[in-house]
């Protein structure tokens, strides 16, 4: 499976009107936002990485004391 864009990347010299048009389009079409949310959830992996990292670092620091 190839990589697919989920959220459009805005690059270059951005014009406020263009960004505003994109935002308004999403607000007027909640199904687009829902689709993006679903796709992001499907690729993000398991949650709780920050908590797990904190426990791992804490455990390693305790071993050194």
C-alpha positions in Angstrom: 0.0 0.0 0.0 1.5 3.4 -1.0 1.5 6.5 1.0 -1.5 8.7 0.6 -2.1 12.3 1.7 -4.7 12.5 4.5 -4.5 16.2 5.3 -3.7 18.6 2.5 -0.3 20.3 3.0 -0.3 24.0 2.6 3.1 25.2 1.4 4.5 28.3 -0.1 3.3 31.9 0.2 -0.2 31.4 1.7 -2.9 33.9 1.1 -5.4 34.4 4.0 -8.3 34.3 1.6 -7.2 30.9 0.2 -6.7 29.4 3.7 -10.1 30.9 4.8 -11.8 29.3 1.8 -10.4 25.9 2.7 -11.5 26.3 6.3 -15.0 27.3 5.3 -15.2 24.4 2.9 -14.5 22.0 5.8 -17.0 23.7 8.0 -19.7 23.5 5.4 -18.8 19.8 4.6 -18.5 18.0 8.0 -18.3 14.7 6.1 -14.8 15.8 4.8 -13.6 16.5 8.4 -15.0 13.2 9.5 -13.2 11.3 6.7 -9.9 13.0 7.7 -10.5 12.1 11.3 -11.2 8.5 10.5 -8.1 8.2 8.2 -5.9 9.8 10.9 -7.1 7.4 13.5 -6.5 4.4 11.2 -2.8 5.3 10.7 -1.8 6.7 14.1 -1.1 3.5 15.9 -1.5 2.7 19.5 -2.3 5.5 21.9 -0.5 6.3 25.2 3.1 6.6 23.9 3.9 9.6 26.1 2.8 7.8 29.2 4.7 4.6 28.3 7.9 6.6 27.6 7.5 8.4 31.0 7.3 5.1 32.8 10.3 3.7 30.9 12.5 6.7 31.6 11.4 6.7 35.3 12.2 3.0 35.6 15.6 3.5 34.1 16.4 6.5 36.3 15.4 4.5 39.4 17.8 1.7 38.4 20.7 4.2 38.4 20.1 5.6 41.9 
